[in-house]
Amino acid sequence: MKILKTLKIGYEDYTIEYWNPTHATTTEAYGEFFAKEKKIGIDGAQTGAALVNTVIHEALHGVCYQLGLQLKDDEEERICNSMANGLTQILKDNPDFVEWIRQNINKP
């Protein structure tokens, strides 16, 4: 499995840290976005769609931060969670869509 080490969101590069399950359990989170530290923490025990969903979820927090959306914490969490769940399901259910994106994303 390829390990994702960084993720560019807006004009910043965020380092991805994979937490051991003990740390993730103590924080009661599968992931967390740290704006000032420019990092994303992920529960390293996750795999498959759960892992993808968590990375997308935290990336969406990064988008909110980069765009200055200034949502209330509960609003941002609901939006990021709903959008990540929906997008993950679309990507999982449509592998041809993922390949189509890959082939077309950088074309002029």
Gaussian input, Z-matrix of N, CA and C with variables (Angstrom, degrees):
# hf/3-21g

backbone

0 1
 N
 C     1     B1
 C     2     B2     1     A1
 N     3     B3     2     A2     1     D1
 C     4     B4     3     A3     2     D2
 C     5     B5     4     A4     3     D3
 N     6     B6     5     A5     4     D4
 C     7     B7     6     A6     5     D5
 C     8     B8     7     A7     6     D6
 N     9     B9     8     A8     7     D7
 C    10    B10     9     A9     8     D8
 C    11    B11    10    A10     9     D9
 N    12    B12    11    A11    10    D10
 C    13    B13    12    A12    11    D11
 C    14    B14    13    A13    12    D12
 N    15    B15    14    A14    13    D13
 C    16    B16    15    A15    14    D14
 C    17    B17    16    A16    15    D15
 N    18    B18    17    A17    16    D16
 C    19    B19    18    A18    17    D17
 C    20    B20    19    A19    18    D18
 N    21    B21    20    A20    19    D19
 C    22    B22    21    A21    20    D20
 C    23    B23    22    A22    21    D21
 N    24    B24    23    A23    22    D22
 C    25    B25    24    A24    23    D23
 C    26    B26    25    A25    24    D24
 N    27    B27    26    A26    25    D25
 C    28    B28    27    A27    26    D26
 C    29    B29    28    A28    27    D27
 N    30    B30    29    A29    28    D28
 C    31    B31    30    A30    29    D29
 C    32    B32    31    A31    30    D30
 N    33    B33    32    A32    31    D31
 C    34    B34    33    A33    32    D32
 C    35    B35    34    A34    33    D33
 N    36    B36    35    A35    34    D34
 C    37    B37    36    A36    35    D35
 C    38    B38    37    A37    36    D36
 N    39    B39    38    A38    37    D37
 C    40    B40    39    A39    38    D38
 C    41    B41    40    A40    39    D39
 N    42    B42    41    A41    40    D40
 C    43    B43    42    A42    41    D41
 C    44    B44    43    A43    42    D42
 N    45    B45    44    A44    43    D43
 C    46    B46    45    A45    44    D44
 C    47    B47    46    A46    45    D45
 N    48    B48    47    A47    46    D46
 C    49    B49    48    A48    47    D47
 C    50    B50    49    A49    48    D48
 N    51    B51    50    A50    49    D49
 C    52    B52    51    A51    50    D50
 C    53    B53    52    A52    51    D51
 N    54    B54    53    A53    52    D52
 C    55    B55    54    A54    53    D53
 C    56    B56    55    A55    54    D54
 N    57    B57    56    A56    55    D55
 C    58    B58    57    A57    56    D56
 C    59    B59    58    A58    57    D57
 N    60    B60    59    A59    58    D58
 C    61    B61    60    A60    59    D59
 C    62    B62    61    A61    60    D60
 N    63    B63    62    A62    61    D61
 C    64    B64    63    A63    62    D62
 C    65    B65    64    A64    63    D63
 N    66    B66    65    A65    64    D64
 C    67    B67    66    A66    65    D65
 C    68    B68    67    A67    66    D66
 N    69    B69    68    A68    67    D67
 C    70    B70    69    A69    68    D68
 C    71    B71    70    A70    69    D69
 N    72    B72    71    A71    70    D70
 C    73    B73    72    A72    71    D71
 C    74    B74    73    A73    72    D72
 N    75    B75    74    A74    73    D73
 C    76    B76    75    A75    74    D74
 C    77    B77    76    A76    75    D75
 N    78    B78    77    A77    76    D76
 C    79    B79    78    A78    77    D77
 C    80    B80    79    A79    78    D78
 N    81    B81    80    A80    79    D79
 C    82    B82    81    A81    80    D80
 C    83    B83    82    A82    81    D81
 N    84    B84    83    A83    82    D82
 C    85    B85    84    A84    83    D83
 C    86    B86    85    A85    84    D84
 N    87    B87    86    A86    85    D85
 C    88    B88    87    A87    86    D86
 C    89    B89    88    A88    87    D87
 N    90    B90    89    A89    88    D88
 C    91    B91    90    A90    89    D89
 C    92    B92    91    A91    90    D90
 N    93    B93    92    A92    91    D91
 C    94    B94    93    A93    92    D92
 C    95    B95    94    A94    93    D93
 N    96    B96    95    A95    94    D94
 C    97    B97    96    A96    95    D95
 C    98    B98    97    A97    96    D96
 N    99    B99    98    A98    97    D97
 C   100   B100    99    A99    98    D98
 C   101   B101   100   A100    99    D99
 N   102   B102   101   A101   100   D100
 C   103   B103   102   A102   101   D101
 C   104   B104   103   A103   102   D102
 N   105   B105   104   A104   103   D103
 C   106   B106   105   A105   104   D104
 C   107   B107   106   A106   105   D105
 N   108   B108   107   A107   106   D106
 C   109   B109   108   A108   107   D107
 C   110   B110   109   A109   108   D108
 N   111   B111   110   A110   109   D109
 C   112   B112   111   A111   110   D110
 C   113   B113   112   A112   111   D111
 N   114   B114   113   A113   112   D112
 C   115   B115   114   A114   113   D113
 C   116   B116   115   A115   114   D114
 N   117   B117   116   A116   115   D115
 C   118   B118   117   A117   116   D116
 C   119   B119   118   A118   117   D117
 N   120   B120   119   A119   118   D118
 C   121   B121   120   A120   119   D119
 C   122   B122   121   A121   120   D120
 N   123   B123   122   A122   121   D121
 C   124   B124   123   A123   122   D122
 C   125   B125   124   A124   123   D123
 N   126   B126   125   A125   124   D124
 C   127   B127   126   A126   125   D125
 C   128   B128   127   A127   126   D126
 N   129   B129   128   A128   127   D127
 C   130   B130   129   A129   128   D128
 C   131   B131   130   A130   129   D129
 N   132   B132   131   A131   130   D130
 C   133   B133   132   A132   131   D131
 C   134   B134   133   A133   132   D132
 N   135   B135   134   A134   133   D133
 C   136   B136   135   A135   134   D134
 C   137   B137   136   A136   135   D135
 N   138   B138   137   A137   136   D136
 C   139   B139   138   A138   137   D137
 C   140   B140   139   A139   138   D138
 N   141   B141   140   A140   139   D139
 C   142   B142   141   A141   140   D140
 C   143   B143   142   A142   141   D141
 N   144   B144   143   A143   142   D142
 C   145   B145   144   A144   143   D143
 C   146   B146   145   A145   144   D144
 N   147   B147   146   A146   145   D145
 C   148   B148   147   A147   146   D146
 C   149   B149   148   A148   147   D147
 N   150   B150   149   A149   148   D148
 C   151   B151   150   A150   149   D149
 C   152   B152   151   A151   150   D150
 N   153   B153   152   A152   151   D151
 C   154   B154   153   A153   152   D152
 C   155   B155   154   A154   153   D153
 N   156   B156   155   A155   154   D154
 C   157   B157   156   A156   155   D155
 C   158   B158   157   A157   156   D156
 N   159   B159   158   A158   157   D157
 C   160   B160   159   A159   158   D158
 C   161   B161   160   A160   159   D159
 N   162   B162   161   A161   160   D160
 C   163   B163   162   A162   161   D161
 C   164   B164   163   A163   162   D162
 N   165   B165   164   A164   163   D163
 C   166   B166   165   A165   164   D164
 C   167   B167   166   A166   165   D165
 N   168   B168   167   A167   166   D166
 C   169   B169   168   A168   167   D167
 C   170   B170   169   A169   168   D168
 N   171   B171   170   A170   169   D169
 C   172   B172   171   A171   170   D170
 C   173   B173   172   A172   171   D171
 N   174   B174   173   A173   172   D172
 C   175   B175   174   A174   173   D173
 C   176   B176   175   A175   174   D174
 N   177   B177   176   A176   175   D175
 C   178   B178   177   A177   176   D176
 C   179   B179   178   A178   177   D177
 N   180   B180   179   A179   178   D178
 C   181   B181   180   A180   179   D179
 C   182   B182   181   A181   180   D180
 N   183   B183   182   A182   181   D181
 C   184   B184   183   A183   182   D182
 C   185   B185   184   A184   183   D183
 N   186   B186   185   A185   184   D184
 C   187   B187   186   A186   185   D185
 C   188   B188   187   A187   186   D186
 N   189   B189   188   A188   187   D187
 C   190   B190   189   A189   188   D188
 C   191   B191   190   A190   189   D189
 N   192   B192   191   A191   190   D190
 C   193   B193   192   A192   191   D191
 C   194   B194   193   A193   192   D192
 N   195   B195   194   A194   193   D193
 C   196   B196   195   A195   194   D194
 C   197   B197   196   A196   195   D195
 N   198   B198   197   A197   196   D196
 C   199   B199   198   A198   197   D197
 C   200   B200   199   A199   198   D198
 N   201   B201   200   A200   199   D199
 C   202   B202   201   A201   200   D200
 C   203   B203   202   A202   201   D201
 N   204   B204   203   A203   202   D202
 C   205   B205   204   A204   203   D203
 C   206   B206   205   A205   204   D204
 N   207   B207   206   A206   205   D205
 C   208   B208   207   A207   206   D206
 C   209   B209   208   A208   207   D207
 N   210   B210   209   A209   208   D208
 C   211   B211   210   A210   209   D209
 C   212   B212   211   A211   210   D210
 N   213   B213   212   A212   211   D211
 C   214   B214   213   A213   212   D212
 C   215   B215   214   A214   213   D213
 N   216   B216   215   A215   214   D214
 C   217   B217   216   A216   215   D215
 C   218   B218   217   A217   216   D216
 N   219   B219   218   A218   217   D217
 C   220   B220   219   A219   218   D218
 C   221   B221   220   A220   219   D219
 N   222   B222   221   A221   220   D220
 C   223   B223   222   A222   221   D221
 C   224   B224   223   A223   222   D222
 N   225   B225   224   A224   223   D223
 C   226   B226   225   A225   224   D224
 C   227   B227   226   A226   225   D225
 N   228   B228   227   A227   226   D226
 C   229   B229   228   A228   227   D227
 C   230   B230   229   A229   228   D228
 N   231   B231   230   A230   229   D229
 C   232   B232   231   A231   230   D230
 C   233   B233   232   A232   231   D231
 N   234   B234   233   A233   232   D232
 C   235   B235   234   A234   233   D233
 C   236   B236   235   A235   234   D234
 N   237   B237   236   A236   235   D235
 C   238   B238   237   A237   236   D236
 C   239   B239   238   A238   237   D237
 N   240   B240   239   A239   238   D238
 C   241   B241   240   A240   239   D239
 C   242   B242   241   A241   240   D240
 N   243   B243   242   A242   241   D241
 C   244   B244   243   A243   242   D242
 C   245   B245   244   A244   243   D243
 N   246   B246   245   A245   244   D244
 C   247   B247   246   A246   245   D245
 C   248   B248   247   A247   246   D246
 N   249   B249   248   A248   247   D247
 C   250   B250   249   A249   248   D248
 C   251   B251   250   A250   249   D249
 N   252   B252   251   A251   250   D250
 C   253   B253   252   A252   251   D251
 C   254   B254   253   A253   252   D252
 N   255   B255   254   A254   253   D253
 C   256   B256   255   A255   254   D254
 C   257   B257   256   A256   255   D255
 N   258   B258   257   A257   256   D256
 C   259   B259   258   A258   257   D257
 C   260   B260   259   A259   258   D258
 N   261   B261   260   A260   259   D259
 C   262   B262   261   A261   260   D260
 C   263   B263   262   A262   261   D261
 N   264   B264   263   A263   262   D262
 C   265   B265   264   A264   263   D263
 C   266   B266   265   A265   264   D264
 N   267   B267   266   A266   265   D265
 C   268   B268   267   A267   266   D266
 C   269   B269   268   A268   267   D267
 N   270   B270   269   A269   268   D268
 C   271   B271   270   A270   269   D269
 C   272   B272   271   A271   270   D270
 N   273   B273   272   A272   271   D271
 C   274   B274   273   A273   272   D272
 C   275   B275   274   A274   273   D273
 N   276   B276   275   A275   274   D274
 C   277   B277   276   A276   275   D275
 C   278   B278   277   A277   276   D276
 N   279   B279   278   A278   277   D277
 C   280   B280   279   A279   278   D278
 C   281   B281   280   A280   279   D279
 N   282   B282   281   A281   280   D280
 C   283   B283   282   A282   281   D281
 C   284   B284   283   A283   282   D282
 N   285   B285   284   A284   283   D283
 C   286   B286   285   A285   284   D284
 C   287   B287   286   A286   285   D285
 N   288   B288   287   A287   286   D286
 C   289   B289   288   A288   287   D287
 C   290   B290   289   A289   288   D288
 N   291   B291   290   A290   289   D289
 C   292   B292   291   A291   290   D290
 C   293   B293   292   A292   291   D291
 N   294   B294   293   A293   292   D292
 C   295   B295   294   A294   293   D293
 C   296   B296   295   A295   294   D294
 N   297   B297   296   A296   295   D295
 C   298   B298   297   A297   296   D296
 C   299   B299   298   A298   297   D297
 N   300   B300   299   A299   298   D298
 C   301   B301   300   A300   299   D299
 C   302   B302   301   A301   300   D300
 N   303   B303   302   A302   301   D301
 C   304   B304   303   A303   302   D302
 C   305   B305   304   A304   303   D303
 N   306   B306   305   A305   304   D304
 C   307   B307   306   A306   305   D305
 C   308   B308   307   A307   306   D306
 N   309   B309   308   A308   307   D307
 C   310   B310   309   A309   308   D308
 C   311   B311   310   A310   309   D309
 N   312   B312   311   A311   310   D310
 C   313   B313   312   A312   311   D311
 C   314   B314   313   A313   312   D312
 N   315   B315   314   A314   313   D313
 C   316   B316   315   A315   314   D314
 C   317   B317   316   A316   315   D315
 N   318   B318   317   A317   316   D316
 C   319   B319   318   A318   317   D317
 C   320   B320   319   A319   318   D318
 N   321   B321   320   A320   319   D319
 C   322   B322   321   A321   320   D320
 C   323   B323   322   A322   321   D321

   B1=1.4463
   B2=1.5245
   B3=1.3188
   B4=1.4567
   B5=1.5266
   B6=1.3258
   B7=1.4586
   B8=1.5248
   B9=1.3097
   B10=1.4555
   B11=1.5208
   B12=1.3327
   B13=1.4673
   B14=1.5164
   B15=1.3244
   B16=1.4637
   B17=1.5208
   B18=1.3070
   B19=1.4563
   B20=1.5178
   B21=1.3316
   B22=1.4638
   B23=1.5204
   B24=1.3183
   B25=1.4596
   B26=1.5177
   B27=1.3161
   B28=1.4575
   B29=1.5117
   B30=1.3054
   B31=1.4610
   B32=1.5245
   B33=1.3338
   B34=1.4595
   B35=1.5200
   B36=1.3252
   B37=1.4625
   B38=1.5231
   B39=1.3089
   B40=1.4586
   B41=1.5292
   B42=1.3118
   B43=1.4609
   B44=1.5181
   B45=1.3080
   B46=1.4574
   B47=1.5211
   B48=1.3267
   B49=1.4611
   B50=1.5220
   B51=1.3184
   B52=1.4562
   B53=1.5225
   B54=1.3304
   B55=1.4571
   B56=1.5153
   B57=1.3279
   B58=1.4584
   B59=1.5319
   B60=1.3173
   B61=1.4705
   B62=1.5287
   B63=1.3208
   B64=1.4664
   B65=1.5185
   B66=1.3255
   B67=1.4699
   B68=1.5230
   B69=1.3208
   B70=1.4662
   B71=1.5228
   B72=1.3282
   B73=1.4582
   B74=1.5257
   B75=1.3293
   B76=1.4673
   B77=1.5169
   B78=1.3073
   B79=1.4637
   B80=1.5262
   B81=1.3254
   B82=1.4639
   B83=1.5215
   B84=1.3123
   B85=1.4602
   B86=1.5238
   B87=1.3199
   B88=1.4607
   B89=1.5173
   B90=1.3227
   B91=1.4544
   B92=1.5170
   B93=1.3268
   B94=1.4617
   B95=1.5241
   B96=1.3355
   B97=1.4593
   B98=1.5207
   B99=1.3318
   B100=1.4556
   B101=1.5303
   B102=1.3302
   B103=1.4629
   B104=1.5181
   B105=1.3245
   B106=1.4664
   B107=1.5189
   B108=1.3183
   B109=1.4714
   B110=1.5268
   B111=1.3354
   B112=1.4744
   B113=1.5241
   B114=1.3405
   B115=1.4624
   B116=1.5161
   B117=1.3090
   B118=1.4544
   B119=1.5162
   B120=1.3141
   B121=1.4574
   B122=1.5132
   B123=1.3300
   B124=1.4639
   B125=1.5243
   B126=1.3133
   B127=1.4593
   B128=1.5302
   B129=1.3244
   B130=1.4566
   B131=1.5111
   B132=1.3313
   B133=1.4600
   B134=1.5260
   B135=1.3184
   B136=1.4600
   B137=1.5251
   B138=1.3050
   B139=1.4667
   B140=1.5279
   B141=1.3038
   B142=1.4564
   B143=1.5130
   B144=1.3378
   B145=1.4622
   B146=1.5247
   B147=1.3333
   B148=1.4679
   B149=1.5295
   B150=1.3221
   B151=1.4652
   B152=1.5299
   B153=1.3204
   B154=1.4671
   B155=1.5233
   B156=1.3198
   B157=1.4546
   B158=1.5209
   B159=1.3232
   B160=1.4634
   B161=1.5233
   B162=1.3310
   B163=1.4681
   B164=1.5312
   B165=1.3225
   B166=1.4673
   B167=1.5298
   B168=1.3148
   B169=1.4654
   B170=1.5294
   B171=1.3239
   B172=1.4681
   B173=1.5216
   B174=1.3268
   B175=1.4673
   B176=1.5359
   B177=1.3200
   B178=1.4652
   B179=1.5256
   B180=1.3292
   B181=1.4686
   B182=1.5346
   B183=1.3359
   B184=1.4599
   B185=1.5160
   B186=1.3149
   B187=1.4655
   B188=1.5352
   B189=1.3246
   B190=1.4696
   B191=1.5253
   B192=1.3238
   B193=1.4634
   B194=1.5341
   B195=1.3247
   B196=1.4637
   B197=1.5266
   B198=1.3105
   B199=1.4651
   B200=1.5275
   B201=1.3252
   B202=1.4598
   B203=1.5136
   B204=1.3176
   B205=1.4665
   B206=1.5298
   B207=1.3049
   B208=1.4647
   B209=1.5237
   B210=1.3206
   B211=1.4598
   B212=1.5236
   B213=1.3153
   B214=1.4534
   B215=1.5301
   B216=1.3389
   B217=1.4688
   B218=1.5257
   B219=1.3338
   B220=1.4637
   B221=1.5268
   B222=1.3338
   B223=1.4673
   B224=1.5184
   B225=1.3368
   B226=1.4629
   B227=1.5219
   B228=1.3191
   B229=1.4619
   B230=1.5274
   B231=1.3273
   B232=1.4718
   B233=1.5243
   B234=1.3251
   B235=1.4693
   B236=1.5212
   B237=1.3270
   B238=1.4713
   B239=1.5225
   B240=1.3191
   B241=1.4572
   B242=1.5256
   B243=1.3223
   B244=1.4668
   B245=1.5194
   B246=1.3250
   B247=1.4648
   B248=1.5242
   B249=1.3208
   B250=1.4696
   B251=1.5218
   B252=1.3264
   B253=1.4625
   B254=1.5207
   B255=1.3283
   B256=1.4624
   B257=1.5120
   B258=1.3286
   B259=1.4565
   B260=1.5313
   B261=1.3163
   B262=1.4670
   B263=1.5192
   B264=1.3183
   B265=1.4668
   B266=1.5240
   B267=1.3401
   B268=1.4679
   B269=1.5266
   B270=1.3237
   B271=1.4651
   B272=1.5221
   B273=1.3214
   B274=1.4708
   B275=1.5260
   B276=1.3295
   B277=1.4628
   B278=1.5278
   B279=1.3432
   B280=1.4617
   B281=1.5203
   B282=1.3374
   B283=1.4663
   B284=1.5308
   B285=1.3184
   B286=1.4685
   B287=1.5272
   B288=1.3131
   B289=1.4612
   B290=1.5239
   B291=1.3296
   B292=1.4683
   B293=1.5306
   B294=1.3175
   B295=1.4652
   B296=1.5303
   B297=1.3193
   B298=1.4667
   B299=1.5242
   B300=1.3222
   B301=1.4676
   B302=1.5182
   B303=1.3215
   B304=1.4661
   B305=1.5235
   B306=1.3150
   B307=1.4581
   B308=1.5289
   B309=1.3133
   B310=1.4593
   B311=1.5129
   B312=1.3048
   B313=1.4640
   B314=1.5303
   B315=1.3041
   B316=1.4671
   B317=1.5258
   B318=1.3348
   B319=1.4585
   B320=1.5255
   B321=1.3241
   B322=1.4839
   B323=1.5065
   A1=109.34
   A2=116.03
   A3=121.01
   A4=109.34
   A5=115.99
   A6=122.06
   A7=108.92
   A8=116.85
   A9=122.28
   A10=107.72
   A11=117.21
   A12=121.04
   A13=113.54
   A14=116.89
   A15=121.09
   A16=109.39
   A17=114.59
   A18=121.05
   A19=107.35
   A20=117.07
   A21=121.16
   A22=108.03
   A23=115.54
   A24=122.18
   A25=106.13
   A26=117.03
   A27=120.19
   A28=109.39
   A29=117.32
   A30=121.37
   A31=112.88
   A32=118.14
   A33=121.57
   A34=111.88
   A35=115.05
   A36=121.62
   A37=107.62
   A38=116.33
   A39=122.15
   A40=109.37
   A41=115.83
   A42=121.70
   A43=108.16
   A44=116.29
   A45=120.50
   A46=108.81
   A47=115.47
   A48=122.34
   A49=108.01
   A50=115.94
   A51=120.76
   A52=107.91
   A53=115.46
   A54=121.61
   A55=110.63
   A56=115.53
   A57=117.72
   A58=106.99
   A59=117.41
   A60=120.28
   A61=113.71
   A62=117.96
   A63=120.30
   A64=110.72
   A65=117.17
   A66=120.54
   A67=110.69
   A68=116.12
   A69=119.77
   A70=110.34
   A71=118.06
   A72=121.63
   A73=110.88
   A74=117.25
   A75=119.05
   A76=111.83
   A77=118.11
   A78=120.40
   A79=111.39
   A80=117.22
   A81=123.44
   A82=112.23
   A83=116.09
   A84=120.78
   A85=109.58
   A86=115.68
   A87=120.77
   A88=110.71
   A89=116.02
   A90=120.48
   A91=110.01
   A92=114.73
   A93=119.34
   A94=109.08
   A95=115.68
   A96=123.00
   A97=108.40
   A98=116.56
   A99=122.57
   A100=108.33
   A101=116.61
   A102=121.25
   A103=112.24
   A104=117.78
   A105=121.12
   A106=112.28
   A107=116.72
   A108=120.95
   A109=112.37
   A110=115.47
   A111=122.16
   A112=111.06
   A113=114.99
   A114=118.82
   A115=110.60
   A116=113.13
   A117=122.99
   A118=106.07
   A119=116.57
   A120=121.35
   A121=109.55
   A122=116.16
   A123=122.22
   A124=108.84
   A125=117.61
   A126=122.13
   A127=107.75
   A128=116.05
   A129=121.53
   A130=115.14
   A131=118.06
   A132=120.49
   A133=112.00
   A134=117.23
   A135=120.16
   A136=111.34
   A137=115.32
   A138=122.03
   A139=108.22
   A140=115.24
   A141=121.56
   A142=114.39
   A143=114.82
   A144=120.90
   A145=111.93
   A146=117.90
   A147=120.33
   A148=110.53
   A149=116.84
   A150=121.42
   A151=110.57
   A152=116.39
   A153=121.10
   A154=110.10
   A155=116.69
   A156=121.35
   A157=111.74
   A158=117.05
   A159=120.32
   A160=111.20
   A161=117.41
   A162=120.04
   A163=109.94
   A164=117.43
   A165=120.52
   A166=109.85
   A167=117.31
   A168=122.35
   A169=110.99
   A170=116.24
   A171=119.52
   A172=111.26
   A173=117.47
   A174=120.71
   A175=110.28
   A176=116.89
   A177=120.03
   A178=111.54
   A179=117.47
   A180=119.49
   A181=109.08
   A182=115.88
   A183=120.44
   A184=112.27
   A185=116.98
   A186=121.05
   A187=109.82
   A188=116.65
   A189=119.94
   A190=110.43
   A191=115.74
   A192=120.29
   A193=110.72
   A194=116.48
   A195=120.91
   A196=112.02
   A197=117.36
   A198=120.66
   A199=112.57
   A200=116.39
   A201=120.30
   A202=113.56
   A203=116.96
   A204=119.78
   A205=113.34
   A206=118.02
   A207=123.25
   A208=112.70
   A209=114.59
   A210=120.94
   A211=109.22
   A212=116.95
   A213=120.24
   A214=107.35
   A215=116.39
   A216=120.33
   A217=112.74
   A218=117.77
   A219=119.58
   A220=111.33
   A221=117.64
   A222=120.55
   A223=110.79
   A224=115.73
   A225=119.54
   A226=110.87
   A227=116.81
   A228=120.32
   A229=111.10
   A230=117.27
   A231=120.54
   A232=111.14
   A233=116.85
   A234=120.31
   A235=110.60
   A236=116.97
   A237=120.34
   A238=111.27
   A239=116.66
   A240=120.35
   A241=111.33
   A242=116.81
   A243=120.68
   A244=112.10
   A245=116.49
   A246=120.20
   A247=111.51
   A248=118.09
   A249=120.78
   A250=110.24
   A251=117.29
   A252=120.14
   A253=111.24
   A254=116.38
   A255=120.18
   A256=112.83
   A257=117.07
   A258=120.83
   A259=111.39
   A260=117.06
   A261=120.11
   A262=110.49
   A263=117.32
   A264=120.27
   A265=111.25
   A266=117.38
   A267=120.40
   A268=110.23
   A269=117.07
   A270=120.77
   A271=111.51
   A272=116.76
   A273=121.12
   A274=111.10
   A275=117.03
   A276=121.76
   A277=113.84
   A278=116.97
   A279=120.58
   A280=111.79
   A281=117.93
   A282=119.37
   A283=112.97
   A284=118.04
   A285=119.85
   A286=111.14
   A287=117.13
   A288=121.97
   A289=109.98
   A290=116.52
   A291=120.74
   A292=109.65
   A293=117.48
   A294=121.40
   A295=110.83
   A296=117.14
   A297=121.42
   A298=110.31
   A299=117.45
   A300=120.83
   A301=109.96
   A302=116.34
   A303=121.41
   A304=111.15
   A305=116.88
   A306=120.64
   A307=113.51
   A308=117.62
   A309=119.95
   A310=116.60
   A311=118.43
   A312=121.53
   A313=114.15
   A314=118.07
   A315=120.40
   A316=114.78
   A317=116.80
   A318=119.01
   A319=109.46
   A320=115.41
   A321=118.58
   A322=112.55
   D1=132.39
   D2=177.79
   D3=-77.03
   D4=133.69
   D5=179.26
   D6=-93.31
   D7=125.61
   D8=175.36
   D9=-81.97
   D10=118.74
   D11=-174.50
   D12=-99.56
   D13=-30.08
   D14=179.53
   D15=-141.48
   D16=159.21
   D17=177.01
   D18=-142.51
   D19=122.75
   D20=178.46
   D21=-87.02
   D22=124.48
   D23=176.82
   D24=-128.55
   D25=118.62
   D26=-175.40
   D27=62.27
   D28=-129.06
   D29=-177.37
   D30=-97.72
   D31=5.90
   D32=-177.04
   D33=-114.84
   D34=149.03
   D35=171.11
   D36=-101.54
   D37=129.04
   D38=179.92
   D39=-109.52
   D40=130.49
   D41=176.46
   D42=-79.30
   D43=139.24
   D44=176.92
   D45=-103.27
   D46=122.99
   D47=176.30
   D48=-105.64
   D49=134.71
   D50=176.87
   D51=-101.90
   D52=111.53
   D53=-177.53
   D54=-78.03
   D55=151.52
   D56=171.34
   D57=-74.90
   D58=156.91
   D59=-175.81
   D60=-57.29
   D61=-30.23
   D62=179.53
   D63=-64.23
   D64=-45.33
   D65=179.37
   D66=-64.23
   D67=-45.30
   D68=-178.88
   D69=-62.15
   D70=-37.48
   D71=179.61
   D72=-67.45
   D73=-40.25
   D74=-178.59
   D75=-68.21
   D76=-27.44
   D77=177.68
   D78=-90.50
   D79=-5.80
   D80=-179.03
   D81=53.62
   D82=38.41
   D83=-179.57
   D84=-139.07
   D85=149.66
   D86=173.28
   D87=-87.25
   D88=-17.65
   D89=178.91
   D90=-166.99
   D91=165.97
   D92=178.23
   D93=-155.30
   D94=141.29
   D95=178.65
   D96=-101.71
   D97=129.32
   D98=179.76
   D99=-118.85
   D100=100.54
   D101=-175.01
   D102=-64.33
   D103=-52.74
   D104=-175.41
   D105=-65.72
   D106=-37.27
   D107=-178.57
   D108=-81.77
   D109=-9.59
   D110=-177.96
   D111=55.16
   D112=52.47
   D113=177.87
   D114=-146.89
   D115=161.48
   D116=176.02
   D117=-126.87
   D118=127.57
   D119=175.75
   D120=-100.50
   D121=135.88
   D122=-177.13
   D123=-130.49
   D124=138.27
   D125=172.27
   D126=-64.41
   D127=111.05
   D128=-174.77
   D129=-69.83
   D130=-7.92
   D131=178.36
   D132=-82.37
   D133=-10.93
   D134=-178.67
   D135=-74.61
   D136=151.96
   D137=176.11
   D138=-142.97
   D139=170.59
   D140=171.89
   D141=57.60
   D142=-141.30
   D143=-175.75
   D144=-62.61
   D145=-32.67
   D146=178.93
   D147=-62.92
   D148=-43.16
   D149=178.41
   D150=-63.89
   D151=-47.78
   D152=178.96
   D153=-58.74
   D154=-45.83
   D155=-179.88
   D156=-59.74
   D157=-42.63
   D158=-179.42
   D159=-65.45
   D160=-42.31
   D161=179.28
   D162=-64.84
   D163=-43.64
   D164=177.36
   D165=-61.00
   D166=-44.81
   D167=179.87
   D168=-56.78
   D169=-49.15
   D170=-179.23
   D171=-69.08
   D172=-34.58
   D173=176.23
   D174=-62.52
   D175=-37.51
   D176=177.66
   D177=-65.95
   D178=-35.00
   D179=172.45
   D180=-60.89
   D181=-40.01
   D182=177.46
   D183=-62.63
   D184=-40.00
   D185=177.15
   D186=-62.82
   D187=-45.03
   D188=177.99
   D189=-57.60
   D190=-43.40
   D191=-179.32
   D192=-66.60
   D193=-48.77
   D194=-176.72
   D195=-63.45
   D196=-33.99
   D197=-178.71
   D198=-89.07
   D199=-2.35
   D200=178.17
   D201=64.54
   D202=38.48
   D203=-175.96
   D204=-67.93
   D205=-26.48
   D206=175.63
   D207=48.33
   D208=57.07
   D209=176.20
   D210=-87.80
   D211=156.95
   D212=171.91
   D213=-64.89
   D214=148.73
   D215=-175.71
   D216=-52.41
   D217=-45.35
   D218=-178.31
   D219=-68.57
   D220=-34.58
   D221=177.13
   D222=-66.12
   D223=-47.78
   D224=-179.35
   D225=-60.70
   D226=-42.19
   D227=-178.91
   D228=-63.57
   D229=-44.17
   D230=178.70
   D231=-63.76
   D232=-42.73
   D233=-179.87
   D234=-65.07
   D235=-49.50
   D236=-179.06
   D237=-61.97
   D238=-41.74
   D239=-179.36
   D240=-65.39
   D241=-47.52
   D242=-179.51
   D243=-63.39
   D244=-45.85
   D245=-178.83
   D246=-67.49
   D247=-40.34
   D248=178.55
   D249=-64.52
   D250=-43.76
   D251=178.99
   D252=-61.35
   D253=-45.27
   D254=-179.98
   D255=-65.77
   D256=-44.87
   D257=-179.53
   D258=-66.57
   D259=-41.18
   D260=177.47
   D261=-59.85
   D262=-42.68
   D263=179.46
   D264=-65.04
   D265=-40.86
   D266=176.97
   D267=-60.46
   D268=-46.56
   D269=-178.70
   D270=-64.90
   D271=-40.07
   D272=-179.51
   D273=-67.82
   D274=-41.29
   D275=-175.85
   D276=-79.57
   D277=-13.50
   D278=-173.53
   D279=-132.56
   D280=70.05
   D281=-178.60
   D282=-60.01
   D283=-28.90
   D284=176.49
   D285=-66.12
   D286=-31.80
   D287=177.79
   D288=-65.76
   D289=-42.14
   D290=178.30
   D291=-60.86
   D292=-45.36
   D293=178.69
   D294=-65.29
   D295=-40.26
   D296=178.06
   D297=-60.78
   D298=-43.40
   D299=176.75
   D300=-59.12
   D301=-48.70
   D302=-178.63
   D303=-56.41
   D304=-41.62
   D305=-177.46
   D306=-75.15
   D307=-25.81
   D308=-172.52
   D309=-110.25
   D310=-13.37
   D311=-170.19
   D312=-60.78
   D313=-33.20
   D314=-177.09
   D315=-106.41
   D316=9.22
   D317=177.35
   D318=-76.43
   D319=144.57
   D320=178.14
   D321=-67.54

